[in-house]
């Protein structure tokens, strides 16, 4: 069976709601280069990239391919 389906999802979170596992997996790219002991604000672009990476990794591990089509809101 070949299966292909488009889903439109809306992602909604804030920095206070992010799970520590998610932060631990991506925090190195969010460290303040001028002061490595501090985190800087996470940009929307960085959060999008981290979310996309997690979805690809998780679904690929399950044997499911994924392609992102962007729709700005």
Beta strands, then each sheet from edge to edge (+ up, - down):
end
